[in-house]
Amino acid sequence: QELPAAYGVGTLCRFFSYTGLAPFTGGALTQQPTTWPPVQWRATENWSAMVNDNNFGIGVHNPDAISTVGGDLNDAGPLCTGGPTDNNFAYIAPSLLEMLDYNIVYEYDFNLIVGSLTDIRNWVYTHHSDHRPDYHFANNRQHWFSTYGDAGLPSGFLRENLNGPDPSLIGPNTAFAASACPQIYFAARYVMTSPPADASAQLFWETNNSGDFSETRSQTVTVIPDGRWRIYSFNVGADAAWSGLISQLRLDPVEAGNTGDYVDIAWISYQNAFPELRTHSDFNGDGHPDYLLYNSSTQQTAVWYMNNAVFISGAYGPSLPGGWSVVSVADFNRDGHPDYALFNPSTRQTAIWYLNNNVFVTGAYCSTLPAGWSLAGVADFNRDGKTDYLLFNASTRQSAIWYLSGVTFVGGAYGPTIASGYELMGAADFNGNGSPDYVLYNPSTGRTALWYLNNNIFIGGAYGPTLPAAWSLVRP
């Protein structure tokens, strides 16, 4: 798919791009042939230009596209001649292989930059995107395609069919340094009737624009096809073949499947920061949830490191200022470490304290809540990869979601009104559909309940266990 097809007058007959293996380092440009039919190249800085003899013309930039075609049609007259009404023309088109669904609106970004070659490249360097793999399949395929097809446009995750041997999910051309990404993570759940005895996923990578995948450039990891969301990791940095420029990725989710089998994939990323799938309270990154403790008299916090139900060790965390309390923890800046979400009920101010394990790194104020509202919890409700606030008004019983980007408020929506007698304790994904659910508690009866949500919409509920006398529910 051309994204876009850009045409220039015949005098813009000289084509330049950076096609080397060290993008955004100022390396020498490559001049492409002035021919027709068009030729194809990989623009590893996401731009190409058609210019005249004075190196002035138009740059075509697509932040997602590397594969590019271009050429000059000299239908009449000398080469590199022709105005707006002549048959001669120059042509450049960044392109991506896309799966297009029926009756959709397809949106994409591109920029046309008018100026000299130096001007064009400087503009791209100022505005270029991060090439490291960070594919979030919330509402589109991120230019990946499946050999057995999928269930349609993603909604929170991509559902890939596993209908036979060697299913593959193939990514777009890319261009990032292997040394910048020592780990590749993917978040997935497998639903299979008769999975292989030793089920495993295999990651392939192409290097240096070689144009092929090879078993010598691949790594496998064991997967568990039990229908539960899990995070899997490829330790690619330990593989000598993970080197140079990584120019394409391919994920084979499992060796083989049967009709009706599928895998849901939420993310493929260089960072272990999946807001609703990663254990929020895993402070030391060992894969086990830990306890966060708080002493209201001294304002001291502490972390107890756990292995299942077994205490391993402990460490003090930062002390909070007077008037503040920890409401919940989540990875707000997506660095792989849980952070504190703080609330001051007197001023209704919220704040985020960024941590590295138990060590305070820095902090930032977030939104001040309206009168009558309190911060009940945090979760990624709209599945955009960013943690949001869950609010509760005890007087009206109304709940609300405040959508955030880091510490910045970007929008809000009311959630369901909480039943009389119940308190809103927080949110977590209890039914494994990728959407956070409400956890309710009735202090008079000790009864708990779950309200299942899709974003801010109530879709069903179920009672949880009733707690013993003298016990209360602290937080999910």
C-alpha positions in Angstrom: 0.0 0.0 0.0 1.5 3.4 -1.0 1.5 5.7 2.0 1.4 8.1 0.1 2.1 8.1 -3.6 3.9 11.5 -4.1 4.4 12.9 -7.6 6.7 15.8 -8.6 7.5 17.7 -11.8 10.0 16.2 -14.2 12.9 18.4 -13.0 12.8 16.7 -9.5 14.5 13.7 -11.1 17.3 13.1 -8.5 16.4 10.7 -5.7 18.2 10.6 -2.4 17.7 8.7 0.9 19.7 7.2 3.7 19.9 3.4 3.3 22.8 2.6 5.6 23.0 0.6 8.8 23.4 3.5 11.3 20.3 5.7 10.9 20.2 9.2 12.5 24.0 9.4 12.8 24.6 11.7 9.8 25.9 9.1 7.4 26.3 9.6 3.7 23.1 9.6 1.6 22.5 7.2 -1.3 21.4 8.5 -4.7 18.9 6.1 -6.3 18.6 5.4 -10.0 16.6 7.8 -12.2 14.7 5.0 -14.0 11.3 3.7 -14.9 9.8 1.3 -13.9 10.5 2.4 -10.3 13.1 0.8 -8.1 12.8 -0.2 -4.4 15.0 0.7 -1.5 14.9 0.7 2.3 14.9 4.2 3.7 16.2 3.4 7.2 15.6 7.0 8.3 12.0 6.9 7.1 12.4 9.6 4.4 13.4 10.0 0.8 13.6 13.1 -1.4 13.2 14.1 -5.1 15.3 17.1 -5.9 16.5 19.2 -8.8 20.1 19.8 -9.9 20.4 22.4 -7.1 19.4 19.7 -4.5 16.1 21.5 -3.9 12.8 19.7 -3.9 10.4 17.7 -1.7 11.1 15.2 1.1 8.5 12.4 1.7 8.5 11.2 5.3 6.4 8.4 6.8 7.4 7.6 10.5 6.3 4.0 10.1 7.5 3.1 6.6 11.0 2.1 5.5 10.4 0.2 2.3 10.2 2.8 -0.5 9.7 2.8 -4.3 10.6 5.6 -6.6 11.4 6.5 -10.2 11.3 9.1 -12.9 9.1 8.7 -16.0 10.6 10.5 -18.9 7.8 10.1 -21.4 8.7 13.0 -23.7 11.6 15.4 -24.0 15.1 15.3 -22.4 15.7 13.8 -19.0 15.0 16.0 -16.0 12.7 18.3 -17.8 9.0 19.1 -17.7 6.6 21.3 -15.8 3.2 20.7 -14.1 1.3 20.0 -17.4 4.0 17.7 -19.0 4.0 13.9 -19.1 7.4 13.7 -17.4 7.1 13.2 -13.6 9.0 12.1 -10.5 7.5 9.5 -8.1 8.2 8.4 -4.5 6.0 6.2 -2.3 6.8 4.8 1.1 5.0 1.5 1.4 3.8 -1.0 3.9 2.2 -4.5 3.5 -1.2 -4.1 5.2 -4.3 -6.2 6.0 -7.3 -4.0 5.2 -10.6 -4.9 6.7 -14.0 -4.4 5.0 -15.6 -0.9 5.3 -12.9 0.7 7.5 -11.3 4.2 7.6 -7.6 3.7 7.2 -5.5 6.5 8.8 -1.8 7.1 8.4 0.7 9.8 9.0 3.1 11.4 6.4 4.9 14.7 6.0 6.0 16.5 2.8 9.0 18.7 3.4 10.0 21.4 0.9 13.6 22.6 0.9 17.1 21.6 0.3 18.4 18.1 1.0 20.0 19.5 4.2 16.7 21.1 5.2 14.8 18.0 4.7 17.1 15.8 6.6 17.3 18.2 9.5 13.5 18.3 9.8 13.4 14.5 9.9 16.1 14.4 12.6 14.1 16.8 14.7 10.9 14.9 14.4 12.0 11.3 14.0 10.3 8.4 15.8 11.9 5.8 18.1 12.6 2.7 16.0 12.9 0.3 19.0 10.1 -2.3 18.8 7.1 -1.2 20.9 4.0 -2.6 19.2 0.7 -2.2 21.1 -2.2 -3.9 19.4 -4.9 -1.9 21.1 -6.8 -0.9 18.1 -4.7 -1.7 15.0 -2.3 -4.3 13.7 0.8 -2.0 13.8 1.6 -3.3 10.3 2.0 -6.9 11.3 0.3 -9.7 9.4 -0.5 -13.4 10.1 0.1 -16.3 7.8 -3.2 -17.9 8.9 -5.2 -14.7 9.2 -6.7 -13.1 12.3 -10.0 -12.3 13.9 -10.2 -8.8 12.5 -9.3 -5.4 13.7 -7.8 -5.6 17.2 -9.7 -4.4 20.2 -7.3 -4.5 23.1 -5.3 -7.3 21.4 -4.6 -9.0 18.1 -6.2 -12.5 17.8 -4.1 -14.7 15.5 -5.5 -18.0 14.2 -3.4 -21.1 14.8 -5.0 -23.3 12.2 -2.1 -25.5 11.1 1.7 -26.0 11.2 4.2 -23.2 11.7 1.9 -20.1 12.1 3.8 -16.9 11.8 3.2 -13.2 12.6 5.5 -11.1 10.5 6.4 -7.5 11.3 7.1 -4.5 9.2 10.6 -3.4 8.1 12.4 -1.6 10.9 15.8 -0.2 11.7 17.1 -0.3 15.2 20.5 -1.2 16.8 20.5 -4.7 18.3 22.5 -3.3 21.2 19.6 -1.0 22.2 17.2 -3.9 22.9 18.8 -6.8 24.9 15.3 -8.2 25.6 12.2 -8.6 23.5 8.9 -9.2 25.5 5.5 -10.3 24.3 2.2 -10.5 26.2 -0.1 -13.3 25.1 -2.7 -15.8 26.0 -3.1 -19.1 24.2 -6.4 -21.0 23.7 -5.7 -24.4 22.2 -7.6 -27.7 22.2 -4.5 -30.0 21.9 -1.4 -27.9 22.3 2.1 -29.4 21.6 3.6 -31.3 24.5 6.5 -28.8 24.7 4.8 -25.7 23.4 7.2 -22.9 22.5 7.3 -19.6 20.6 10.2 -18.7 18.3 11.4 -15.2 17.5 13.2 -14.7 14.2 15.1 -11.5 13.2 16.5 -10.2 10.0 19.8 -8.2 10.3 21.3 -5.5 8.1 18.5 -5.5 5.5 19.5 -9.0 4.4 16.0 -9.8 3.2 15.6 -13.2 4.9 15.0 -15.0 8.1 17.1 -17.9 9.3 17.1 -20.5 12.1 20.6 -19.2 13.0 19.0 -15.9 13.9 16.2 -17.0 16.1 15.5 -17.9 19.8 12.7 -19.9 21.4 10.9 -19.6 24.7 8.5 -22.1 26.4 4.8 -20.9 26.4 1.9 -22.1 28.5 -1.3 -22.6 26.5 -3.8 -22.4 29.4 -5.9 -19.4 28.4 -4.2 -17.0 30.9 -2.4 -13.8 30.0 1.4 -14.1 30.5 4.5 -12.2 29.6 7.2 -14.0 27.8 10.8 -12.8 27.3 13.5 -13.5 24.7 17.0 -12.9 26.0 18.2 -11.9 22.6 21.1 -9.8 23.9 22.8 -13.0 25.0 22.8 -14.3 21.4 25.8 -13.5 19.2 23.5 -13.4 16.1 21.6 -10.5 17.7 23.9 -7.8 16.3 24.2 -4.9 13.9 21.0 -3.4 12.6 17.8 -5.3 13.3 15.7 -4.8 10.1 12.6 -7.0 10.6 11.0 -9.3 13.2 8.9 -12.4 13.0 7.1 -14.2 15.8 6.0 -17.8 15.5 3.7 -18.1 18.5 3.7 -22.0 18.6 4.9 -24.9 16.5 1.4 -25.9 15.3 -2.3 -25.6 16.1 -5.7 -27.0 15.1 -8.8 -25.5 13.7 -10.3 -23.1 16.2 -7.0 -22.5 18.1 -5.8 -19.0 18.6 -3.5 -16.7 20.4 -4.2 -13.2 21.7 -1.2 -10.9 21.6 -1.4 -7.5 23.4 2.1 -6.3 23.0 5.5 -7.0 21.4 8.0 -4.7 23.0 11.6 -4.0 24.0 10.4 -3.1 27.5 8.7 -5.1 30.1 6.0 -2.6 30.9 2.5 -4.1 30.1 0.2 -2.1 32.4 -2.6 -4.6 32.9 -0.6 -7.8 32.4 2.6 -7.2 34.4 2.3 -7.7 38.2 2.0 -4.2 39.5 3.6 -4.9 42.8 6.7 -6.8 41.6 9.2 -4.3 43.0 12.4 -6.4 42.4 11.5 -7.8 39.0 11.6 -11.5 40.0 8.2 -12.3 38.6 6.5 -12.5 42.1 4.2 -9.9 43.6 5.5 -8.2 46.7 3.9 -6.5 49.7 3.9 -2.7 50.1 3.7 -1.7 53.7 2.8 1.7 55.2 3.2 3.0 58.8 0.6 5.8 59.2 2.4 7.0 62.4 5.9 7.5 60.9 4.8 7.9 57.2 7.4 5.2 56.4 6.9 2.8 53.5 8.5 -0.6 53.1 8.6 -3.5 50.6 8.4 -7.1 51.6 9.8 -9.4 48.9 7.7 -12.5 48.5 7.9 -15.9 46.7 4.3 -16.9 46.5 3.2 -16.8 50.2 6.8 -17.0 51.5 8.6 -13.9 52.9 12.1 -13.6 51.4 13.4 -10.3 52.7 12.4 -6.6 53.1 13.6 -3.1 52.5 12.5 0.4 53.5 11.0 2.6 50.8 10.7 6.4 50.9 8.8 8.2 53.8 5.8 10.2 52.7 5.2 13.8 53.5 2.5 14.6 56.1 -1.1 14.3 54.9 -0.3 12.0 52.0 -1.0 8.2 51.7 -0.2 5.5 49.1 -3.4 4.6 47.2 -1.9 2.1 44.8 1.1 1.2 42.7 1.5 1.0 38.9 4.2 1.6 36.3 3.3 5.1 35.2 6.5 5.9 33.2 6.7 2.4 31.7 10.3 1.8 32.8 9.4 -1.7 34.2 9.3 -0.5 37.9 6.2 0.0 40.0 5.6 3.6 41.1 3.6 5.0 44.0 0.2 6.7 43.4 -0.2 9.2 46.2 -3.3 11.1 47.4 -3.8 14.0 49.9 -7.5 13.9 51.0 -7.2 17.4 52.5 -6.1 19.2 49.3 -7.4 16.4 47.0 -4.0 16.7 45.2 -2.6 13.5 43.6 1.1 12.8 42.8 3.3 10.1 41.3 6.5 9.0 42.9 8.8 7.1 40.5 10.8 4.3 42.0 13.5 1.9 41.1 12.7 -1.1 43.3 12.4 0.5 46.7 14.4 3.6 45.9 12.8 7.0 45.2 14.0 8.4 41.8 11.8 11.5 41.3 8.2 12.7 41.6 5.5 14.8 39.8 2.2 16.3 40.8 -0.8 15.0 38.9 -4.4 16.2 38.8 -6.3 17.7 41.8 -9.6 15.9 42.2 -13.0 17.8 42.4 -14.7 18.2 45.8 -16.3 15.0 47.1 -14.1 12.7 45.1 -11.3 10.4 46.2 -8.7 8.3 44.4 -9.9 4.6 44.6 -7.2 2.9 42.5 -5.3 2.9 39.2 -5.5 0.8 36.1 -5.3 1.0 32.3 -9.0 1.2 31.5 -8.9 2.3 27.8 -6.0 -0.1 27.1 -3.8 2.5 25.5 -0.8 1.3 27.5 -1.0 4.1 30.1 -2.2 3.9 33.7 -5.5 5.8 34.5 -7.1 7.0 37.7 -10.2 5.3 39.2 -12.3 7.9 41.2 -15.2 7.4 43.7 -17.7 9.8 45.2 -18.9 8.4 48.5 -21.9 10.8 48.7 -23.3 10.1 45.2 -21.9 6.6 44.9 -20.7 7.6 41.4 -17.5 6.2 39.9 -15.4 7.8 37.2 -12.3 7.1 35.1 -9.7 9.8 34.5 -7.6 8.9 31.5 -3.9 9.9 31.8 -0.8 10.1 29.7 1.9 9.8 32.4 0.8 12.5 34.9 -1.3 14.5 32.3 -5.1 14.4 32.3 -6.4 13.7 28.8 -10.1 13.0 29.3 -12.7 11.4 31.6 -15.8 9.3 31.7 -18.3 8.3 34.3 -18.4 4.6 35.3 -21.3 2.7 37.0 -22.8 3.9 40.2 -21.8 1.7 43.1 -24.6 -0.2 45.0 -25.6 1.1 48.4 -23.5 -0.3 51.3 -20.5 -1.2 49.1 -17.2 0.5 48.9 -15.1 0.7 45.7 -11.7 -0.8 46.7 -9.8 -0.7 43.4 -9.6 -2.4 40.0 -7.9 -5.4 38.5 -8.5 -7.8 35.5 -10.2 -10.7 37.2 -11.8 -12.4 34.2 -8.6 -12.2 32.0 -10.2 -10.2 29.1 -7.6 -7.5 29.3 -10.0 -4.9 30.9 -9.8 -3.9 34.6 -12.8 -4.7 36.7 -14.1 -3.1 39.9 -13.6 -4.8 43.3 -16.4 -4.0 45.8 -16.6 -4.6 49.5 -19.5 -4.3 52.0 -18.0 -3.7 55.5 -21.3 -4.5 57.2 -21.7 -8.0 55.8 -18.1 -8.7 54.8 -19.3 -9.6 51.3 -17.1 -8.9 48.2 -18.2 -8.6 44.6 -16.7 -8.1 41.2 -18.1 -5.8 38.5 -16.8 -6.7 35.1 -16.2 -3.7 32.8 -15.3 -2.9 29.2 -13.5 0.4 29.7 -16.0 2.4 31.8 -19.1 0.3 30.8 -20.5 -2.3 33.2 -21.1 -5.7 31.5 -21.7 -8.1 34.3 -21.1 -8.9 38.0 -20.5 -11.8 40.4 -20.2 -12.1 44.2 -16.8 -13.0 45.6 -16.1 -14.7 48.9 -17.5 -13.3 52.2 -14.7 -12.4 54.6 -14.5 -13.7 58.2 -15.6 -11.5 61.1 -13.1 -8.8 62.1 -11.3 -9.0 58.7 -11.6 -6.4 55.9 -10.5 -6.1 52.3 -7.6 -3.8 51.9 -7.0 -3.7 48.1 -7.1 -6.0 45.1 
